[in-house]
């Protein structure tokens, strides 16, 4: 009997010592699990998950600072964010030209105790709408461009041969300011003509007869004064951007040193 009493006493004392050494996220029978970083959520002194002894915490940020009480992941089980299914895609954001459509999903439950955060709730994709009035098409179309030297050969070919076109309207110059340039316009491995295009520079783009849209004396993507339209460089991989029209000079050819043609 004395031996059994001695053994039970030793086990009881040992359990008290272990509970004092091991930090715990329990206060009595109740678990303690705090949100975010909460300095008041220091539960006890004891072993932490970084295997050090000291003040341990039971808040969500303790996993980053590694000062959680040793039983944190067992008491405060992580719970991932939950979201709904995707909605249907919306209509295009514009009636004419390039815009975007989007779909959404909704947060149903926030993550807790270091669970996985919520994924993006909105997705967008490009779209093209064709409900264009004549003047809208001029502003919203994408301009396809080449260096101005290609224009000389095109005008020459336009005047000879069985498929020559009549000069409906003389060429005119469109002066634009580059507002954005994609990084693909600069190819460090291979020199290409688009490397000269820089944001905020003003360039001249010549609208020649072969590039003019049917029944109109304008080129696609030419825009209107103050409007911003898109451009794309032919013969390059992904070189594109946007510009803003500054002015138009009728009956002229570009000769500024930074010249292009509409295609």
C-alpha positions in Angstrom: 0.0 0.0 0.0 2.8 2.4 0.9 4.5 1.7 -2.4 1.3 2.4 -4.4 0.8 5.7 -2.5 4.3 6.7 -3.1 4.0 6.0 -6.9 0.7 7.9 -7.2 2.2 10.9 -5.3 5.3 11.0 -7.6 3.0 10.9 -10.7 0.9 13.7 -9.3 3.9 15.9 -8.6 5.4 15.1 -12.0 2.2 16.1 -13.8 2.1 19.4 -11.9 5.7 20.1 -13.0 5.0 19.1 -16.6 2.0 21.4 -16.7 4.1 24.2 -15.4 6.9 23.6 -17.9 4.6 23.1 -21.0 2.9 26.3 -22.1 -0.8 25.6 -22.7 -3.7 27.4 -24.5 -6.1 26.3 -21.9 -7.4 28.3 -19.0 -9.0 25.6 -16.9 -11.2 23.6 -19.3 -11.7 26.6 -21.7 -9.5 27.0 -24.8 -7.9 30.4 -25.4 -7.6 31.3 -29.1 -7.2 35.0 -29.9 -7.4 36.9 -33.2 -4.5 38.6 -35.0 -1.7 39.8 -32.8 -2.9 40.2 -29.2 -0.3 40.9 -26.6 -2.9 40.2 -23.9 -3.2 36.7 -25.1 -0.1 35.6 -23.2 -1.5 32.5 -21.5 1.4 31.3 -19.4 5.1 30.7 -19.0 6.3 27.5 -20.5 7.7 25.7 -23.5 6.9 27.3 -26.9 6.8 25.8 -30.4 10.3 27.2 -31.0 11.4 24.9 -28.1 12.3 27.8 -25.9 11.0 28.5 -22.4 9.2 31.8 -21.7 6.0 33.7 -22.2 3.9 31.9 -24.8 0.9 33.2 -26.8 -2.3 31.8 -28.3 -3.1 34.4 -31.0 -3.1 33.9 -34.7 0.2 35.7 -35.3 2.2 33.5 -32.9 2.8 31.1 -35.8 4.9 33.8 -37.6 6.7 34.8 -34.4 7.1 31.2 -33.2 6.1 32.1 -29.7 2.9 29.9 -29.6 2.3 27.8 -26.5 3.3 24.2 -27.3 -0.3 22.9 -27.7 -1.6 25.9 -29.8 -2.1 23.9 -33.1 -4.0 21.2 -31.2 -6.2 23.5 -29.1 -6.7 26.3 -31.7 -7.1 24.2 -34.9 -6.6 26.2 -38.1 -9.6 26.9 -40.2 -9.3 27.9 -43.9 -11.2 30.7 -45.5 -14.3 29.5 -47.4 -15.7 31.2 -50.5 -18.7 30.7 -52.8 -18.7 29.5 -56.4 -17.9 32.0 -59.1 -20.8 34.0 -60.5 -21.5 34.3 -64.2 -19.3 36.6 -66.3 -20.7 40.1 -66.6 -21.2 42.0 -69.8 -18.5 44.0 -71.4 -17.7 47.3 -69.6 -17.9 49.3 -72.8 -20.3 49.4 -75.7 -17.7 50.0 -78.3 -14.1 48.8 -78.4 -11.9 47.1 -75.8 -13.1 46.7 -72.2 -13.4 44.0 -69.6 -15.9 41.7 -68.1 -15.7 40.3 -64.6 -17.1 37.7 -62.2 -17.2 37.5 -58.5 -17.3 35.1 -55.6 -18.1 35.9 -52.0 -16.4 35.3 -48.7 -18.5 32.9 -46.6 -16.1 32.3 -43.7 -12.8 34.0 -42.7 -9.7 32.0 -41.9 -8.9 31.4 -38.3 -5.9 30.3 -36.2 -3.4 30.5 -39.1 -5.6 28.9 -41.7 -5.3 29.6 -45.5 -6.3 33.2 -46.3 -9.1 33.9 -48.8 -8.2 33.7 -52.5 -9.0 36.6 -54.9 -12.7 37.4 -55.0 -12.8 39.1 -58.4 -11.5 37.9 -61.8 -11.4 40.1 -65.0 -10.9 39.3 -68.6 -10.7 41.4 -71.8 -13.6 41.7 -74.1 -14.5 43.6 -77.3 -17.8 45.2 -78.0 -19.0 46.2 -81.5 -21.9 48.5 -80.7 -20.1 51.4 -82.3 -21.2 54.6 -83.8 -18.8 55.9 -86.6 -17.1 58.4 -84.3 -16.8 55.8 -81.5 -15.0 53.3 -83.8 -12.4 55.9 -84.7 -11.6 56.5 -81.0 -11.8 53.0 -79.7 -10.1 50.9 -82.4 -6.6 49.6 -81.9 -4.0 51.3 -84.1 -1.5 49.0 -85.8 1.8 50.9 -86.5 5.1 50.5 -88.3 8.1 52.8 -88.8 7.5 55.6 -91.3 10.0 54.2 -93.9 7.5 51.4 -94.7 5.1 54.1 -95.8 7.1 55.2 -98.7 7.1 51.7 -100.3 3.4 51.4 -99.6 2.5 54.6 -101.3 4.6 53.6 -104.3 2.9 50.2 -104.6 -0.5 51.9 -104.1 -0.1 53.9 -107.3 1.0 51.1 -109.7 -0.3 47.7 -110.8 -3.8 46.4 -111.4 -4.9 46.7 -107.8 -4.0 50.4 -107.3 -6.3 52.5 -105.2 -7.5 56.0 -105.9 -6.3 58.7 -103.6 -9.6 59.4 -101.8 -8.0 61.6 -99.2 -4.5 63.0 -98.8 -2.3 61.8 -96.0 -2.5 63.6 -92.7 -0.4 63.7 -89.5 -1.6 62.7 -86.1 0.5 63.9 -83.2 0.1 61.8 -80.1 1.8 61.5 -76.7 2.7 58.0 -75.6 1.0 57.3 -72.2 2.1 53.7 -71.7 4.6 51.2 -73.2 4.7 47.5 -72.6 8.0 46.1 -71.5 8.1 43.8 -74.5 8.8 46.8 -76.7 12.4 46.7 -75.4 14.2 43.5 -76.4 17.6 43.3 -74.9 18.6 40.2 -76.9 17.8 41.7 -80.3 17.6 45.3 -81.5 14.1 46.2 -82.7 12.6 49.5 -83.9 10.2 49.7 -81.0 13.1 50.5 -78.5 12.8 54.1 -79.5 9.3 54.4 -78.1 9.2 55.9 -74.6 6.5 57.0 -72.3 5.6 60.7 -72.4 7.3 61.3 -75.7 5.4 62.9 -78.6 5.4 61.1 -81.9 3.9 61.7 -85.4 1.8 58.9 -86.9 0.9 59.4 -90.6 -2.5 58.3 -91.7 -2.1 57.3 -95.4 -4.8 56.4 -97.9 -4.2 52.6 -97.8 -4.8 52.6 -94.0 -7.9 54.7 -94.0 -11.1 53.0 -93.0 -13.8 52.6 -95.7 -16.0 55.7 -96.1 -13.9 57.6 -93.7 -10.8 59.9 -93.9 -9.4 58.5 -90.6 -7.3 55.6 -89.6 -8.3 53.0 -87.0 -7.1 54.0 -83.5 -6.4 57.6 -84.5 -8.6 58.8 -81.8 -9.9 62.4 -81.2 -8.3 65.4 -79.5 -7.7 64.5 -75.8 -8.8 60.9 -76.1 -6.7 57.9 -75.2 -6.6 54.9 -77.5 -4.5 51.8 -77.9 -1.7 50.9 -80.3 0.2 47.8 -81.2 3.5 47.4 -83.1 3.5 45.0 -86.0 6.2 42.4 -86.2 7.1 42.4 -82.5 6.0 40.0 -79.8 3.6 41.8 -77.4 4.8 45.4 -78.0 1.8 47.6 -77.3 0.6 50.5 -75.3 -1.6 53.6 -75.3 -1.4 57.2 -76.5 -3.4 60.4 -76.3 -4.1 62.5 -79.4 -2.8 66.0 -79.2 -3.5 67.4 -82.7 -4.0 66.6 -86.4 -2.3 68.3 -89.3 -4.2 67.8 -92.5 -2.4 67.3 -95.8 1.1 66.6 -94.4 3.7 63.9 -94.0 5.5 63.1 -90.8 9.1 64.3 -90.6 9.9 64.7 -86.9 12.5 61.9 -86.4 10.0 59.9 -84.3 7.6 58.9 -87.1 5.3 56.0 -87.7 2.5 55.0 -90.0 -0.9 53.5 -89.5 -1.3 50.1 -91.1 
